[in-house]
Amino acid sequence: MPSRPDVRSNPRRRHRAAAATIHDVAARAGVSVATVSRVLNGKELVRAETSRHVRAAAKSLRYVPNVAARSLSIRRSQTIGIVLPDVHGEFFSEVIRGIDLAARAQGYHILVSGSHSDPSQMLDVVDTMRGRVDGLVVMAPDVTLAPLDELRARAMPVVLLNSATPNGDAITIDNYGGARAMMRHLHELGHTRIAFVRGPEHNADARERLRGYRHAMRGMAAESSRALECSGDFTEESGFAAGRRLAALNPRPTAVFAANDSMAVGVLASLMAAGVHVPEQMSVVGFDDIPIARYVNPALTTMRVDIAELGRCAFALLLDAISNPAVHAPRHDRVATTLVVRKSCGAPNVRPKQNAQPHRAERILKNGRKRVPEKGEVS
């Protein structure tokens, strides 16, 4: 029979066997176990000096709290659920990244699932997560109010992203204002024949961006905007199909505003395939400023949404609802958008001069002011 390994001969096993306990931390700091527990659980009943001693002792001992035991004592799992319409795509990846970074900083983990924009699937996912998570961040821009009210009846803290609801915690994007700002920029460049690639019909973000476009077109006294609208579903494929249709029009629009960047990327590819030069023959702009937007050719002018910050704000709001249920007041926050000017957009029917001075690749406009690049930035 093989001999039993000697723990003393294996540093890794020795470290594991000698892992510090909460009693070790209490002894090192000269306080009770209850005091250590209050400090490490963030309670406000401990003097600042005592708290510093406890945290220093825990750090010197490399103490790692027993998450399972802690969950039982405070009746929390230290986990939140994230339910998105889809888990594919740069926008959703950035939302998850923002939530995850904020959650990890507070000792939380995340569970992620997709609802496929189906209300029944959304509720099934939420029911599956019950008992496993302390709260939920749910993005449901395609879901009507009735299922959202049913979701809130699950008796669990919930923060809604991009969902139009009058009740409870929610964070939305200023889609209408952003669309109006982009249309104002195009109009100031001289565009009046502006096409629009719509998002999904039942999506709240898409509807607000379309509303901003139509209101701006009416304000310009331009031709009927409906003739220049193309259907889309927020995918590159639908943008490619819209670009092919717009390239075949006679006369063509001088600019195309896609309701999100993924469709704008599809439009760019379609126009390139059709031999339409951007921005000399047609400008293309988008919405969201997903990471790939600055790397396509030409780089995409778009309305920036700080997507990761959207996720961080959602977690902060949820954590307050989890930690302070008795005093938490539901909020409805709106995230601002910022115009980012890159090379995919210019004045209509104006080719750049051959000997023109090079211009900066990106300008960020907010509240009518231009951000001056830092020293050493590539221009």
The 8 nearest C-alpha neighbors of each residue, nearest first, counted from 0:
[[1, 2, 3, 4, 5, 6, 8, 9],
 [2, 0, 3, 4, 5, 6, 8, 9],
 [1, 3, 4, 0, 5, 6, 8, 7],
 [2, 4, 5, 1, 6, 0, 8, 7],
 [5, 3, 6, 2, 8, 9, 7, 1],
 [4, 6, 7, 8, 3, 9, 2, 12],
 [7, 5, 8, 9, 13, 12, 4, 10],
 [6, 8, 5, 9, 13, 10, 12, 4],
 [9, 7, 6, 5, 10, 13, 4, 12],
 [8, 10, 12, 6, 11, 7, 13, 5],
 [11, 9, 13, 12, 14, 8, 7, 6],
 [10, 12, 14, 13, 9, 15, 6, 16],
 [13, 11, 15, 9, 14, 10, 6, 16],
 [12, 14, 10, 16, 11, 15, 6, 7],
 [15, 13, 17, 11, 12, 16, 10, 18],
 [14, 16, 12, 18, 17, 13, 11, 10],
 [15, 17, 13, 14, 18, 12, 6, 11],
 [16, 18, 14, 15, 13, 19, 12, 20],
 [19, 17, 15, 16, 14, 20, 62, 61],
 [18, 20, 62, 23, 60, 17, 21, 61],
 [21, 19, 23, 22, 18, 24, 62, 64],
 [20, 22, 24, 23, 25, 32, 19, 35],
 [21, 23, 25, 20, 24, 32, 26, 19],
 [24, 22, 26, 20, 21, 25, 19, 27],
 [23, 25, 21, 27, 22, 26, 57, 56],
 [24, 26, 22, 30, 28, 32, 23, 27],
 [25, 27, 29, 23, 24, 28, 22, 30],
 [26, 28, 24, 25, 29, 56, 23, 30],
 [29, 27, 25, 53, 26, 30, 56, 52],
 [30, 28, 26, 27, 25, 31, 24, 53],
 [31, 29, 25, 28, 34, 26, 32, 35],
 [30, 32, 34, 33, 25, 35, 29, 26],
 [31, 33, 35, 25, 34, 22, 36, 21],
 [34, 32, 36, 31, 35, 37, 30, 25],
 [35, 33, 37, 31, 36, 32, 38, 30],
 [36, 34, 32, 38, 33, 37, 25, 39],
 [35, 37, 33, 39, 34, 38, 40, 32],
 [36, 38, 34, 42, 40, 35, 39, 33],
 [39, 37, 35, 41, 40, 36, 50, 42],
 [38, 40, 36, 41, 37, 35, 54, 42],
 [41, 39, 37, 38, 42, 36, 35, 69],
 [42, 40, 38, 39, 37, 43, 36, 44],
 [41, 43, 37, 40, 44, 38, 45, 39],
 [42, 44, 45, 41, 37, 38, 46, 47],
 [43, 45, 42, 46, 37, 38, 34, 41],
 [46, 44, 43, 50, 47, 49, 38, 42],
 [47, 45, 49, 48, 50, 44, 43, 51],
 [46, 48, 50, 49, 51, 45, 52, 43],
 [49, 47, 51, 50, 46, 52, 45, 53],
 [50, 48, 52, 46, 51, 47, 53, 45],
 [49, 51, 47, 53, 48, 52, 38, 46],
 [50, 52, 48, 54, 49, 53, 55, 47],
 [53, 51, 49, 55, 50, 54, 28, 56],
 [54, 52, 56, 50, 28, 55, 51, 57],
 [53, 55, 57, 51, 56, 52, 58, 50],
 [54, 56, 58, 52, 53, 57, 51, 59],
 [57, 55, 53, 59, 54, 58, 24, 28],
 [58, 56, 54, 62, 60, 55, 24, 59],
 [57, 59, 61, 55, 56, 60, 54, 62],
 [58, 60, 56, 61, 57, 55, 62, 54],
 [59, 61, 57, 62, 58, 56, 19, 24],
 [62, 60, 58, 59, 57, 63, 19, 18],
 [61, 63, 57, 60, 19, 58, 64, 20],
 [62, 64, 61, 65, 19, 20, 57, 18],
 [65, 63, 66, 62, 69, 21, 20, 68],
 [64, 66, 68, 67, 69, 63, 70, 20],
 [67, 65, 69, 68, 64, 70, 77, 76],
 [68, 66, 70, 69, 65, 71, 76, 64],
 [67, 69, 71, 70, 65, 66, 72, 64],
 [68, 70, 66, 72, 71, 67, 65, 73],
 [71, 69, 75, 76, 67, 74, 68, 73],
 [72, 70, 74, 68, 69, 73, 67, 75],
 [71, 73, 69, 70, 74, 68, 75, 67],
 [72, 74, 70, 75, 71, 69, 76, 40],
 [75, 73, 71, 70, 72, 76, 69, 133],
 [76, 74, 70, 73, 77, 133, 71, 132],
 [75, 77, 70, 78, 132, 133, 131, 74],
 [78, 76, 107, 75, 108, 133, 106, 79],
 [79, 77, 108, 132, 76, 107, 109, 133],
 [80, 78, 132, 109, 134, 133, 135, 110],
 [79, 81, 135, 110, 109, 132, 111, 136],
 [82, 80, 111, 136, 135, 137, 110, 112],
 [81, 83, 137, 112, 113, 111, 138, 136],
 [82, 84, 113, 138, 85, 114, 137, 86],
 [85, 83, 115, 116, 114, 113, 139, 138],
 [86, 84, 113, 83, 87, 115, 114, 91],
 [85, 87, 113, 91, 83, 88, 92, 84],
 [88, 86, 85, 91, 89, 92, 90, 113],
 [89, 87, 90, 91, 92, 86, 85, 261],
 [88, 90, 92, 91, 93, 289, 87, 290],
 [89, 91, 93, 92, 88, 289, 94, 306],
 [90, 92, 94, 93, 89, 88, 86, 95],
 [93, 91, 89, 95, 90, 94, 96, 88],
 [92, 94, 96, 307, 90, 91, 95, 306],
 [95, 93, 310, 91, 307, 97, 96, 92],
 [96, 94, 92, 98, 93, 97, 99, 91],
 [97, 95, 93, 99, 94, 98, 100, 92],
 [96, 98, 307, 310, 311, 94, 100, 95],
 [99, 97, 310, 311, 95, 101, 96, 100],
 [98, 100, 102, 96, 101, 97, 95, 103],
 [101, 99, 103, 97, 102, 98, 96, 104],
 [100, 102, 104, 98, 99, 311, 103, 97],
 [103, 101, 107, 99, 105, 104, 100, 98],
 [104, 102, 106, 107, 105, 100, 101, 99],
 [103, 105, 101, 102, 106, 100, 107, 99],
 [106, 104, 103, 102, 107, 101, 100, 77],
 [107, 105, 103, 104, 102, 108, 77, 78],
 [108, 106, 102, 77, 103, 78, 105, 109],
 [107, 109, 78, 103, 102, 77, 79, 106],
 [108, 110, 79, 78, 80, 111, 99, 107],
 [109, 111, 80, 81, 79, 112, 108, 78],
 [112, 110, 81, 80, 82, 109, 113, 83],
 [111, 113, 82, 81, 83, 114, 110, 86],
 [112, 114, 85, 83, 84, 82, 115, 86],
 [113, 115, 121, 84, 116, 120, 117, 83],
 [116, 114, 84, 117, 85, 113, 120, 83],
 [117, 115, 84, 114, 141, 118, 139, 142],
 [116, 118, 120, 115, 119, 114, 121, 142],
 [119, 117, 121, 120, 142, 146, 122, 116],
 [120, 118, 122, 121, 117, 123, 146, 114],
 [121, 119, 123, 117, 114, 122, 118, 124],
 [120, 122, 114, 118, 124, 119, 123, 117],
 [121, 123, 125, 119, 124, 120, 126, 118],
 [124, 122, 120, 126, 125, 121, 119, 127],
 [125, 123, 127, 121, 122, 126, 120, 128],
 [124, 126, 122, 128, 127, 123, 121, 129],
 [127, 125, 123, 129, 128, 124, 122, 153],
 [128, 126, 124, 125, 129, 123, 131, 130],
 [127, 129, 125, 131, 126, 132, 130, 124],
 [130, 128, 126, 131, 127, 132, 125, 133],
 [129, 131, 132, 128, 133, 76, 127, 126],
 [132, 130, 128, 129, 76, 133, 78, 79],
 [131, 133, 79, 78, 134, 130, 76, 80],
 [132, 134, 79, 78, 75, 76, 77, 321],
 [135, 133, 156, 79, 132, 155, 157, 80],
 [134, 136, 80, 157, 79, 81, 137, 158],
 [135, 137, 81, 158, 157, 159, 80, 82],
 [138, 136, 82, 159, 81, 160, 135, 139],
 [139, 137, 160, 83, 159, 161, 82, 140],
 [138, 140, 142, 141, 162, 137, 84, 161],
 [141, 139, 162, 203, 202, 161, 142, 138],
 [142, 140, 202, 201, 139, 116, 203, 143],
 [141, 143, 139, 140, 118, 144, 116, 146],
 [144, 142, 145, 146, 141, 147, 140, 163],
 [143, 145, 147, 146, 148, 164, 142, 163],
 [144, 146, 148, 147, 143, 149, 142, 150],
 [147, 145, 149, 148, 144, 150, 118, 143],
 [148, 146, 150, 144, 149, 145, 151, 143],
 [147, 149, 151, 145, 150, 146, 144, 152],
 [150, 148, 146, 152, 147, 151, 145, 153],
 [151, 149, 147, 148, 152, 153, 146, 122],
 [150, 152, 148, 153, 149, 147, 154, 157],
 [151, 153, 149, 154, 150, 148, 155, 147],
 [152, 154, 151, 155, 150, 149, 126, 125],
 [155, 153, 152, 151, 156, 150, 157, 134],
 [154, 156, 153, 134, 157, 151, 133, 135],
 [157, 155, 134, 320, 321, 135, 317, 154],
 [158, 156, 135, 134, 136, 155, 159, 317],
 [159, 157, 136, 168, 169, 317, 137, 135],
 [160, 158, 169, 137, 138, 136, 162, 170],
 [159, 161, 138, 170, 162, 169, 171, 137],
 [162, 160, 171, 140, 170, 138, 172, 159],
 [163, 161, 140, 160, 139, 159, 164, 203],
 [162, 164, 161, 165, 203, 140, 144, 171],
 [163, 165, 166, 162, 144, 169, 167, 147],
 [166, 164, 163, 167, 331, 169, 168, 144],
 [167, 165, 164, 168, 329, 169, 148, 331],
 [166, 168, 329, 169, 330, 165, 158, 331],
 [169, 167, 329, 330, 158, 331, 159, 157],
 [168, 170, 159, 331, 158, 160, 332, 330],
 [169, 171, 332, 160, 333, 331, 161, 159],
 [170, 172, 161, 333, 160, 334, 332, 169],
 [171, 173, 334, 174, 333, 335, 161, 170],
 [174, 172, 176, 335, 175, 334, 177, 333],
 [173, 175, 177, 208, 172, 176, 207, 178],
 [174, 176, 211, 207, 208, 178, 177, 173],
 [177, 175, 179, 173, 178, 174, 180, 211],
 [178, 176, 180, 174, 179, 175, 336, 173],
 [177, 179, 211, 181, 175, 208, 180, 176],
 [178, 180, 211, 182, 176, 177, 181, 183],
 [181, 179, 183, 177, 178, 182, 176, 184],
 [182, 180, 184, 178, 183, 179, 177, 185],
 [181, 183, 185, 179, 184, 180, 186, 178],
 [182, 184, 180, 186, 181, 185, 179, 187],
 [183, 185, 181, 187, 182, 186, 180, 188],
 [186, 184, 182, 188, 187, 183, 190, 181],
 [185, 187, 190, 189, 183, 188, 184, 182],
 [188, 186, 184, 189, 185, 183, 190, 182],
 [187, 189, 346, 185, 186, 190, 184, 345],
 [190, 188, 186, 187, 346, 347, 191, 185],
 [191, 189, 186, 185, 192, 188, 347, 253],
 [190, 192, 193, 221, 186, 189, 219, 253],
 [191, 193, 252, 253, 190, 194, 254, 221],
 [194, 192, 254, 252, 191, 255, 253, 190],
 [195, 193, 227, 255, 228, 252, 256, 254],
 [194, 196, 256, 228, 257, 255, 197, 229],
 [195, 197, 257, 229, 228, 230, 258, 231],
 [198, 196, 231, 230, 258, 229, 195, 209],
 [197, 199, 232, 205, 231, 233, 258, 200],
 [200, 198, 232, 202, 201, 231, 205, 197],
 [199, 201, 202, 198, 206, 205, 197, 232],
 [202, 200, 141, 199, 203, 206, 205, 142],
 [201, 203, 141, 140, 205, 199, 204, 200],
 [202, 204, 140, 206, 205, 141, 207, 201],
 [205, 203, 207, 206, 202, 174, 208, 140],
 [204, 206, 198, 208, 202, 203, 207, 209],
 [205, 207, 209, 203, 204, 208, 210, 202],
 [206, 208, 175, 210, 204, 209, 205, 174],
 [209, 207, 211, 175, 205, 174, 178, 210],
 [208, 210, 212, 206, 207, 211, 205, 213],
 [211, 209, 207, 213, 208, 212, 206, 214],
 [212, 210, 175, 178, 179, 208, 214, 209],
 [211, 213, 209, 215, 210, 214, 178, 216],
 [214, 212, 216, 210, 215, 211, 209, 217],
 [215, 213, 217, 211, 216, 212, 210, 218],
 [214, 216, 218, 212, 213, 217, 179, 211],
 [217, 215, 213, 219, 218, 214, 221, 212],
 [218, 216, 220, 214, 219, 215, 213, 221],
 [217, 219, 215, 216, 220, 214, 221, 213],
 [218, 220, 216, 221, 217, 215, 191, 186],
 [221, 219, 217, 218, 216, 222, 223, 191],
 [222, 220, 219, 216, 191, 217, 223, 192],
 [221, 223, 224, 220, 192, 216, 191, 217],
 [224, 222, 225, 226, 221, 227, 216, 217],
 [223, 225, 227, 226, 222, 216, 228, 213],
 [226, 224, 228, 227, 223, 213, 229, 222],
 [227, 225, 224, 228, 223, 222, 194, 229],
 [226, 228, 194, 224, 225, 195, 229, 193],
 [229, 227, 195, 225, 194, 226, 196, 224],
 [230, 228, 196, 241, 197, 195, 231, 227],
 [229, 231, 197, 196, 228, 198, 232, 241],
 [232, 230, 198, 237, 197, 196, 233, 199],
 [231, 233, 199, 198, 234, 237, 230, 197],
 [234, 232, 198, 262, 231, 259, 261, 199],
 [235, 233, 236, 262, 237, 232, 261, 238],
 [236, 234, 265, 262, 261, 238, 237, 239],
 [237, 235, 239, 234, 238, 265, 240, 262],
 [236, 238, 231, 240, 239, 234, 235, 232],
 [239, 237, 262, 265, 266, 235, 241, 236],
 [238, 240, 265, 266, 269, 236, 242, 237],
 [239, 241, 237, 243, 238, 242, 236, 244],
 [242, 240, 238, 244, 243, 239, 229, 237],
 [243, 241, 266, 245, 239, 269, 244, 240],
 [242, 244, 240, 246, 241, 245, 269, 239],
 [243, 245, 241, 247, 242, 246, 240, 248],
 [246, 244, 242, 247, 248, 243, 241, 251],
 [245, 247, 243, 244, 248, 242, 251, 270],
 [246, 248, 245, 244, 243, 249, 251, 250],
 [249, 247, 251, 245, 250, 246, 244, 252],
 [250, 248, 251, 247, 246, 252, 245, 244],
 [249, 251, 248, 252, 247, 253, 246, 192],
 [250, 252, 248, 249, 253, 246, 245, 247],
 [253, 251, 192, 254, 193, 194, 250, 281],
 [252, 254, 281, 347, 192, 193, 282, 251],
 [255, 253, 282, 193, 281, 252, 283, 194],
 [256, 254, 194, 283, 193, 195, 282, 257],
 [255, 257, 195, 284, 285, 283, 194, 196],
 [256, 258, 196, 285, 263, 259, 195, 262],
 [259, 257, 197, 286, 198, 196, 285, 208],
 [260, 258, 286, 285, 257, 261, 262, 287],
 [259, 261, 285, 263, 286, 262, 264, 287],
 [260, 262, 235, 264, 263, 234, 259, 233],
 [263, 261, 238, 235, 265, 264, 260, 234],
 [262, 264, 260, 266, 257, 265, 285, 261],
 [265, 263, 267, 261, 262, 266, 260, 235],
 [264, 266, 239, 238, 235, 262, 268, 263],
 [265, 267, 242, 239, 238, 263, 269, 264],
 [268, 266, 264, 270, 265, 269, 271, 263],
 [269, 267, 271, 265, 266, 270, 272, 264],
 [270, 268, 239, 266, 272, 242, 271, 267],
 [271, 269, 273, 275, 267, 272, 268, 242],
 [270, 272, 274, 268, 273, 269, 275, 267],
 [271, 273, 269, 270, 274, 268, 275, 267],
 [274, 272, 270, 271, 275, 269, 246, 243],
 [275, 273, 271, 272, 270, 276, 269, 246],
 [274, 276, 270, 273, 271, 280, 277, 281],
 [275, 277, 280, 279, 278, 274, 281, 271],
 [278, 276, 279, 281, 282, 280, 343, 275],
 [277, 279, 282, 281, 343, 344, 280, 345],
 [280, 278, 277, 350, 276, 281, 348, 349],
 [281, 279, 276, 278, 348, 277, 275, 253],
 [280, 282, 253, 278, 254, 277, 279, 283],
 [281, 283, 278, 254, 344, 277, 343, 255],
 [282, 284, 255, 343, 254, 344, 256, 281],
 [285, 283, 256, 300, 301, 257, 299, 255],
 [286, 284, 301, 260, 257, 259, 263, 256],
 [285, 287, 259, 302, 301, 260, 258, 288],
 [288, 286, 303, 304, 302, 289, 259, 260],
 [289, 287, 303, 292, 301, 286, 302, 304],
 [288, 290, 292, 291, 287, 90, 89, 260],
 [291, 289, 292, 288, 293, 89, 294, 90],
 [290, 292, 294, 293, 289, 295, 288, 89],
 [293, 291, 299, 290, 294, 289, 288, 295],
 [292, 294, 298, 291, 299, 295, 290, 341],
 [293, 295, 291, 292, 298, 296, 297, 290],
 [296, 294, 298, 297, 292, 293, 291, 299],
 [297, 295, 298, 294, 299, 343, 267, 293],
 [296, 298, 343, 342, 295, 299, 277, 294],
 [297, 299, 293, 295, 296, 342, 341, 294],
 [300, 298, 343, 292, 341, 293, 301, 284],
 [299, 301, 341, 340, 284, 339, 343, 344],
 [302, 300, 285, 286, 284, 339, 288, 299],
 [303, 301, 286, 338, 337, 287, 339, 336],
 [304, 302, 288, 287, 337, 336, 338, 301],
 [303, 305, 287, 336, 306, 288, 302, 337],
 [306, 304, 308, 307, 309, 303, 336, 287],
 [305, 307, 309, 308, 304, 94, 93, 310],
 [306, 308, 97, 310, 93, 94, 309, 305],
 [309, 307, 311, 310, 305, 306, 97, 312],
 [310, 308, 306, 312, 307, 311, 313, 305],
 [309, 311, 97, 98, 94, 313, 307, 308],
 [310, 312, 308, 98, 97, 314, 313, 101],
 [313, 311, 315, 309, 314, 310, 308, 316],
 [312, 314, 310, 316, 311, 315, 317, 309],
 [313, 315, 317, 311, 316, 312, 98, 318],
 [316, 314, 312, 318, 317, 313, 311, 319],
 [315, 317, 313, 319, 314, 318, 312, 320],
 [318, 316, 314, 320, 319, 315, 158, 313],
 [319, 317, 321, 315, 320, 316, 314, 322],
 [318, 320, 322, 316, 317, 321, 323, 315],
 [319, 321, 317, 324, 318, 323, 327, 322],
 [322, 320, 318, 319, 323, 324, 317, 156],
 [321, 323, 319, 320, 318, 324, 327, 317],
 [324, 322, 320, 327, 325, 319, 326, 321],
 [325, 323, 327, 320, 326, 321, 322, 319],
 [324, 326, 323, 327, 320, 328, 322, 321],
 [327, 325, 324, 323, 328, 320, 319, 322],
 [328, 326, 324, 323, 320, 325, 329, 319],
 [327, 329, 326, 330, 320, 168, 167, 324],
 [330, 328, 168, 167, 327, 331, 166, 320],
 [331, 329, 168, 332, 328, 169, 167, 316],
 [330, 332, 169, 168, 170, 333, 329, 167],
 [333, 331, 170, 330, 169, 171, 334, 168],
 [332, 334, 171, 172, 170, 173, 335, 331],
 [333, 335, 172, 173, 171, 332, 336, 170],
 [336, 334, 173, 172, 333, 337, 304, 177],
 [335, 337, 304, 303, 177, 302, 173, 334],
 [338, 336, 303, 302, 365, 339, 364, 335],
 [337, 339, 302, 364, 363, 303, 301, 340],
 [338, 340, 363, 301, 300, 362, 302, 364],
 [341, 339, 300, 362, 361, 363, 338, 301],
 [340, 342, 300, 361, 299, 298, 360, 343],
 [341, 343, 298, 344, 297, 299, 360, 300],
 [344, 342, 299, 297, 278, 283, 300, 298],
 [343, 345, 282, 278, 342, 283, 300, 284],
 [346, 344, 278, 282, 347, 188, 343, 279],
 [345, 347, 188, 349, 189, 348, 190, 344],
 [348, 346, 349, 253, 190, 189, 345, 280],
 [349, 347, 280, 279, 350, 346, 253, 281],
 [350, 348, 347, 279, 346, 351, 345, 280],
 [349, 351, 279, 352, 348, 280, 278, 347],
 [352, 350, 353, 349, 355, 279, 354, 345],
 [351, 353, 355, 354, 350, 356, 349, 357],
 [352, 354, 355, 351, 350, 356, 357, 349],
 [355, 353, 352, 356, 351, 357, 350, 358],
 [354, 356, 352, 353, 357, 351, 358, 350],
 [355, 357, 358, 354, 352, 353, 359, 351],
 [358, 356, 355, 359, 378, 360, 354, 353],
 [359, 357, 360, 356, 378, 361, 355, 342],
 [358, 360, 378, 361, 357, 362, 377, 341],
 [361, 359, 378, 341, 358, 342, 362, 298],
 [362, 360, 341, 359, 340, 363, 339, 342],
 [361, 363, 340, 339, 364, 370, 369, 341],
 [362, 364, 339, 370, 369, 338, 340, 365],
 [365, 363, 369, 338, 368, 367, 339, 337],
 [364, 366, 367, 368, 337, 338, 363, 369],
 [365, 367, 368, 364, 337, 369, 338, 180],
 [366, 368, 365, 364, 369, 338, 363, 370],
 [369, 367, 364, 365, 366, 370, 363, 371],
 [368, 370, 364, 363, 371, 362, 367, 365],
 [369, 371, 363, 372, 362, 364, 368, 365],
 [370, 372, 369, 373, 362, 363, 374, 368],
 [373, 371, 376, 370, 374, 378, 375, 362],
 [372, 374, 376, 375, 371, 370, 377, 378],
 [375, 373, 376, 372, 377, 371, 378, 370],
 [374, 376, 373, 377, 372, 378, 371, 359],
 [377, 375, 373, 374, 372, 378, 359, 371],
 [376, 378, 375, 359, 360, 372, 374, 373],
 [377, 359, 360, 376, 358, 361, 372, 357]]
